[in-house]
Amino acid sequence: MGLKHVGYIDLPDHMGQGGFDHAAIDRGRALLYVAHTANDSVDVIDTRSGTYARSISGLKGAAGALVDEPASLVFTSNRGENTVGIFSSGLENTLVKVPAGVRPNGLAYDPERGILLCANVGDPNVPGSPSVTLVNVGERSVAATVPMPGRTRWAIYDPEQRVFFVNIADPSRIVELDPKISARIARQLEVLARGPHGLDFDRSRRRLYCACDDGTLVALDSRSGEAIASLELSGAPDVIFLDAALSRLYVAIGDPGVIDVIDVGSWRRREIVSTEPGAHTLALDETAHRIYAFLPRTHRALVFADDPVDT
């Protein structure tokens, strides 16, 4: 069968430039948060009813969204004002902003230590501006700032090794950071493809999946950093999400506007599903096995269901 289209969710029209960016889901509260960069806001979707609920305004250049369900926390990166936002899920009035670096983007969270990593893209006109900011969430304060070797992309947290991984576009690297030694980079993993972008972690296989600008998906051993395999994609990718229970990786490709569905067990592409030109970002509900693709031209979320028995 493959991905089944189950509906659309209308979202507010764009008020400026930028479209949609990163998204995350609080499954327990059935709330989806998506950065609506064009509107300096985060849109909230009720996933039970499949409807737009509201928008959280005042987040200039909103680029990232991340949820920690056990702590009921939502994090945003606000690229237009160089801050990260922290609030309780469903309680936007608890919002607190913490300073970040230049053009914050990717987010990852260490729940044991209460450390949020914000990957700052930097400004190409400001040498040395790419960095990561480590935020002490309990204190709502900056713990450390670490310079990066190039423009940052996606970031994730590995709970087994208790380290962060951050994609670097150029040079092609995945940088490892250990919060215990927060003032410096612990290790750099070479990526044998151009422009690391989307990143996810496969805990059961101890693999990093890195989708690169040259249209290549790369798998690396998360401990040794050794390249394991590569696969050609339908185009230059952006966001990727792994449904671990199904062993399926969903890769958003804005041009031509598709999702590549990858079986990571057999390391093959199962199917290519059309979305809309420019649709470069996704959200995944691993419990319901639903995928949300955000459509910049028609201001909607396109919703798919993946059947867990369809292997």
C-alpha positions in Angstrom: 0.0 0.0 0.0 2.5 2.7 1.1 1.6 6.1 2.3 -2.1 6.9 2.2 -3.4 10.4 1.8 -5.9 11.0 4.6 -6.5 14.7 4.5 -5.5 18.4 4.5 -5.3 20.9 7.3 -5.7 24.6 6.4 -3.2 26.9 8.0 -3.0 30.8 8.0 -1.9 32.5 4.8 1.7 33.7 4.7 2.1 37.4 5.8 5.7 37.6 4.6 8.5 35.6 3.1 9.7 32.3 4.4 7.0 29.7 4.4 7.1 26.9 7.0 10.1 25.3 8.8 10.7 22.7 11.4 7.8 21.0 13.3 7.3 18.7 16.3 4.5 16.8 18.0 3.4 16.4 21.6 1.6 13.1 21.1 0.2 12.9 24.6 -1.6 16.3 24.2 -2.3 15.7 20.5 -0.7 19.0 19.6 1.6 19.7 16.6 3.8 22.8 16.6 5.2 24.0 13.2 7.4 27.1 12.7 5.6 29.5 10.4 8.6 31.6 9.5 6.6 33.9 7.1 4.3 34.9 10.0 6.9 35.2 12.8 4.9 32.6 14.7 4.4 28.9 15.5 1.1 27.4 14.3 -0.6 24.8 16.5 -2.6 21.9 15.1 -4.9 19.6 17.0 -4.0 16.2 15.7 -7.0 14.5 17.2 -9.5 16.6 15.2 -7.1 17.3 12.3 -7.7 21.1 12.5 -5.7 24.3 13.0 -6.0 25.4 16.6 -4.2 28.7 17.0 -0.9 30.5 16.4 1.8 31.6 18.9 2.9 35.0 17.8 5.9 37.2 18.6 8.5 34.6 17.5 10.4 36.6 14.9 11.7 34.4 12.1 10.5 31.2 13.8 12.6 28.4 12.3 12.7 25.5 14.7 10.3 23.6 16.9 11.1 20.8 19.3 9.0 19.0 22.0 10.1 17.1 25.1 6.9 15.1 26.0 7.9 13.9 29.5 8.6 17.4 30.7 5.8 19.0 28.6 8.2 21.5 27.2 8.2 23.1 23.7 11.3 24.9 22.3 11.5 27.3 19.4 14.4 28.8 17.6 13.7 32.4 16.5 16.1 33.2 13.7 14.9 36.8 13.3 15.8 37.8 16.8 18.6 35.4 17.8 16.7 33.8 20.7 15.2 30.4 21.7 11.8 30.2 23.2 10.8 27.8 26.0 7.2 27.2 27.2 5.0 24.5 28.6 3.0 22.5 26.0 -0.5 24.0 25.7 0.5 26.9 28.0 2.0 29.5 25.6 1.7 32.2 28.3 4.7 30.6 30.1 7.0 31.6 27.2 10.5 32.7 28.1 13.1 33.7 25.6 16.8 33.1 26.0 19.6 34.7 23.9 21.2 32.4 21.3 23.8 32.9 18.6 23.5 34.3 15.1 20.4 33.0 13.2 19.4 30.0 15.5 17.9 27.1 13.7 18.2 23.3 14.6 17.3 22.2 18.1 18.1 19.1 20.2 17.5 18.4 23.9 19.3 16.4 26.6 16.5 15.7 29.1 18.7 14.1 31.8 20.9 17.2 32.1 18.2 19.7 31.1 20.4 21.1 28.3 19.0 22.4 25.1 21.3 22.7 22.1 20.6 25.4 19.5 22.5 25.2 16.3 23.2 28.7 15.0 23.5 29.1 11.2 25.6 32.2 11.4 25.9 35.1 8.9 28.1 34.5 5.8 29.2 38.1 6.1 30.5 37.6 9.7 33.4 35.2 9.8 33.3 32.7 12.7 29.6 33.3 13.4 28.3 29.7 13.1 28.1 28.2 16.6 26.0 26.2 18.9 24.4 27.6 22.1 23.9 25.3 25.1 21.0 26.5 27.2 20.4 25.4 30.8 16.6 25.0 30.6 15.9 24.9 34.3 17.6 28.2 34.8 16.5 29.6 31.4 20.1 30.8 30.8 23.0 30.2 28.4 25.4 27.6 29.7 28.0 27.8 26.9 28.6 28.9 23.3 30.8 26.7 21.1 32.2 27.9 17.7 31.5 25.6 14.8 33.7 24.8 11.7 31.0 25.9 9.2 27.3 26.6 8.7 25.2 24.4 11.0 22.1 22.4 9.9 20.1 19.8 11.8 20.9 18.6 15.3 19.9 15.5 17.3 20.7 14.0 20.7 21.9 10.4 21.3 20.6 9.2 24.7 22.9 6.2 24.7 26.2 8.0 24.4 24.7 11.1 25.9 26.1 13.4 23.2 24.7 15.8 20.6 25.3 15.5 16.9 25.2 18.6 14.6 25.4 18.6 10.8 27.8 21.1 9.2 27.2 22.0 5.6 30.7 22.9 4.6 33.1 21.2 5.4 30.9 18.1 5.2 31.0 17.0 8.8 28.9 15.8 11.7 30.1 17.4 14.9 29.8 15.6 18.2 29.4 17.6 21.4 29.4 16.2 24.9 27.7 18.5 27.5 30.2 17.4 30.1 32.9 19.2 28.0 30.6 21.9 26.7 33.3 24.5 25.8 34.6 22.5 22.8 33.9 19.9 20.1 34.4 16.3 21.2 34.8 14.8 17.7 34.1 15.4 14.0 32.8 12.7 11.7 33.5 13.0 8.0 30.6 12.7 5.7 31.4 11.4 2.2 28.7 13.5 0.4 28.3 17.2 -0.1 26.2 19.4 2.2 24.9 17.4 5.2 21.4 18.7 6.0 18.7 16.4 7.5 19.8 14.2 10.4 18.2 11.5 12.5 19.3 8.7 14.9 18.4 5.0 14.7 18.8 3.8 18.3 18.3 0.0 17.6 20.9 0.0 14.8 23.2 2.6 16.3 23.2 4.5 13.1 23.1 8.2 12.1 21.1 8.9 8.9 22.4 12.0 7.1 20.6 13.5 4.1 22.9 15.6 2.0 22.4 18.5 -0.5 23.9 16.4 -3.4 20.9 14.1 -3.2 22.6 11.4 -1.2 21.4 9.6 2.0 24.3 8.4 4.1 24.3 5.9 7.1 27.1 6.1 9.6 27.9 4.1 12.7 27.1 6.5 15.6 30.0 5.2 17.7 32.8 4.7 15.3 31.7 7.3 12.7 32.4 4.8 10.0 30.3 5.2 6.8 28.1 2.1 6.4 26.0 2.8 3.2 24.7 5.4 0.9 21.6 5.8 -1.3 20.5 8.1 -4.1 17.6 10.3 -3.3 15.1 12.0 -5.6 16.7 15.4 -5.1 18.2 17.8 -2.6 16.7 16.9 0.8 15.8 18.8 3.9 14.0 17.4 6.9 14.2 13.6 7.7 12.3 11.6 10.3 12.7 7.9 11.3 9.7 5.8 12.4 11.7 3.3 14.4 8.8 0.8 14.8 8.4 0.6 11.0 12.1 1.0 10.1 11.0 3.7 7.7 12.8 7.0 7.1 10.8 9.9 5.5 12.8 12.4 3.5 11.3 15.7 2.5 12.5 17.0 -0.9 11.3 20.4 -1.8 12.3 20.2 -5.5 10.3 18.6 -7.2 8.1 18.3 -4.0 8.1 14.7 -2.9 8.7 12.4 0.1 11.2 9.6 -0.4 10.2 6.7 1.9 13.3 4.6 2.7 13.2 1.1 4.3 16.3 1.4 6.5 16.3 -2.4 7.2 16.7 -3.4 3.6 18.3 0.0 2.6 16.1 0.6 -0.3 13.6 3.3 -1.4 10.0 1.9 -1.0 8.2 4.7 -2.8 8.2 8.3 -3.9 5.1 10.3 -2.8 4.1 13.7 -4.3 3.6 16.7 -2.0 4.0 20.2 -3.5 6.9 22.2 -5.0 8.8 23.8 -2.1 7.4 21.4 0.6 10.7 20.8 2.4 9.6 20.1 6.0 7.7 17.3 7.8 6.4 16.2 11.1 6.1 12.6 12.2 3.7 11.1 14.8 5.3 7.7 15.6 2.3 6.5 17.6 -0.3 7.0 14.9 2.3 6.5 12.1 1.1 9.7 10.5 3.3 12.1 8.4 2.5 15.8 8.0 4.0 17.6 5.0 3.8 21.4 5.1 2.8 23.0 1.7 4.1 26.6 1.3 2.1 27.4 -1.8 -1.3 26.4 -0.6 -0.8 27.1 3.2 -1.8 23.6 4.3 -0.6 20.5 6.0 -0.9 17.4 3.8 -1.5 14.4 6.1 -0.5 10.8 5.3 -1.0 7.5 7.2 1.5 4.7 7.0 0.2 1.2 7.7 2.3 -0.6 10.3 1.3 -4.0 8.8 2.3 -3.0 5.3 5.9 -4.3 5.2 
